[in-house]
Amino acid sequence: MSDFDSKNPPPSLPAWLGHARKLVRRLPTEPPSWCAARALDRLLWPKLDAGQRAALQGRVVELELIECGLRLRLRLGPKGFQAVLGHTGAAAVTIRARNDALWRLLRGQDDADRLFFDRALVMEGDTEYGLVLKNTLDAIGPLLPELSGPVPWGARR
């Protein structure tokens, strides 16, 4: 069991954010998952070779941003990423991440292994598939270029 889970936010959250988080957790996952799938089609799909696509295809990955309670359910299909409707199919891997940790990982500012050891990123489920996913993302490098201006989601620079 991790230091945090989908029902219990980190203790450092303000009370109002805890209430907002409960509301967000009750919303359907399809709209944000669809948006994430479209973003990954542009950012990640072109970087995957045929072997990586085959290794990752067909399995459901659930991503939860801890502080805000946002959940995404995605699957890699033969032509790109797909939002997984409702709770169709159990997730092969569930990844829970602090908002700032995920942002740093996407920007290449932090290493996934360090985030796992710091408990800022927790992966549960099929260990073998999770390692294939992690190693593929490590090999590709940062998904987001260095940006100037404000950092979203309260992420720290």
C-alpha positions in Angstrom: 0.0 0.0 0.0 1.3 3.4 -0.8 1.5 6.5 1.3 -1.5 7.8 -0.5 -4.3 6.1 -2.4 -7.3 7.0 -4.5 -9.6 7.6 -1.5 -7.2 9.4 0.9 -5.4 12.6 -0.4 -2.1 13.6 1.0 -2.5 15.1 4.5 -0.9 18.4 3.4 -3.8 19.4 1.1 -6.1 22.3 2.2 -9.6 21.3 3.2 -11.2 23.0 0.2 -9.0 21.1 -2.2 -10.0 17.8 -0.5 -13.6 18.7 -1.2 -12.9 19.6 -4.8 -10.9 16.4 -5.2 -13.9 14.3 -4.1 -16.1 16.1 -6.7 -13.5 15.6 -9.5 -13.2 11.8 -8.6 -17.0 11.5 -9.2 -16.8 13.0 -12.7 -16.6 10.6 -15.8 -13.1 9.8 -16.9 -13.9 9.9 -20.6 -13.6 13.6 -21.4 -10.1 14.1 -19.9 -9.0 10.7 -21.1 -10.0 11.6 -24.7 -8.0 14.9 -24.4 -5.0 13.0 -23.1 -5.3 10.4 -25.9 -5.2 13.2 -28.5 -2.2 14.8 -26.8 -0.4 11.5 -26.7 -1.2 10.9 -30.4 0.8 14.1 -31.1 3.5 13.8 -28.5 4.2 10.1 -28.0 2.8 8.1 -30.9 5.3 9.4 -33.5 8.2 8.6 -31.2 7.2 4.9 -30.8 8.7 2.4 -33.1 6.8 -0.7 -34.3 8.2 -2.9 -31.6 7.3 -0.5 -28.8 3.8 -0.1 -30.2 3.3 -3.8 -30.3 4.6 -4.3 -26.8 2.3 -1.6 -25.3 -0.8 -2.2 -27.4 -4.1 -3.3 -26.1 -3.6 -2.9 -22.3 -5.5 -0.4 -20.2 -3.3 2.1 -18.2 -5.0 4.3 -15.5 -3.3 7.5 -14.4 -4.4 9.4 -11.3 -3.2 12.8 -10.4 -3.2 12.7 -6.6 -4.0 16.2 -5.5 -6.8 17.0 -7.9 -8.2 13.4 -8.1 -8.2 13.5 -12.0 -8.2 10.0 -13.5 -7.3 9.0 -17.0 -7.9 5.6 -18.6 -6.1 5.0 -21.8 -5.2 2.2 -24.2 -2.8 2.1 -27.1 -4.5 0.8 -30.2 -3.2 0.0 -33.7 -3.7 3.6 -34.9 -3.0 5.6 -31.7 -4.2 6.2 -28.2 -7.8 5.6 -27.2 -9.8 6.7 -24.2 -11.2 3.8 -22.3 -14.9 4.3 -21.6 -16.1 3.9 -18.1 -14.5 1.0 -16.2 -14.4 -1.2 -19.3 -11.6 -3.7 -18.6 -9.4 -3.7 -15.5 -6.3 -1.6 -15.8 -3.1 -3.6 -16.4 -1.2 -0.8 -14.6 -2.4 2.0 -12.4 -0.1 5.0 -11.9 -0.7 7.5 -9.1 1.4 10.6 -9.2 1.7 13.9 -7.5 0.9 16.7 -9.9 4.3 18.3 -9.7 6.1 15.0 -10.1 4.3 14.1 -13.3 4.9 17.5 -14.7 8.7 17.2 -13.9 8.8 13.7 -15.4 7.0 14.8 -18.7 9.5 17.7 -19.0 12.5 15.5 -18.4 13.4 17.4 -15.2 13.2 14.3 -13.0 13.9 10.6 -13.3 11.1 8.1 -12.9 13.2 5.9 -10.6 13.9 8.7 -8.2 10.2 9.7 -8.2 9.3 6.0 -7.4 11.7 5.9 -4.6 10.5 9.3 -3.3 6.9 7.9 -3.4 5.9 10.8 -5.7 5.0 8.2 -8.3 3.4 4.8 -7.5 2.8 2.0 -10.0 0.5 -0.9 -9.2 -0.6 -3.9 -11.3 1.2 -6.0 -13.9 4.9 -5.4 -13.1 6.3 -6.7 -16.4 4.0 -4.5 -18.4 4.8 -1.5 -16.1 8.5 -2.0 -16.7 8.0 -2.2 -20.4 6.0 1.1 -20.2 8.6 2.8 -18.0 11.6 1.6 -20.1 9.9 2.8 -23.3 9.2 6.2 -21.8 12.8 6.4 -20.5 14.2 5.6 -23.9 12.1 8.2 -25.6 13.0 11.0 -23.3 10.9 14.1 -22.3 7.5 14.4 -23.9 7.2 18.2 -23.4 9.7 20.7 -24.5 11.1 23.4 -22.2 8.5 26.1 -21.9 8.6 29.6 -20.6 6.0 31.3 -18.5 3.8 29.9 -15.7 3.9 26.3 -14.9 0.4 24.6 -14.7 -1.1 22.5 -11.9 1.0 24.2 -9.2 4.1 22.4 -10.4 7.4 23.7 -9.0 10.4 24.6 -11.3 
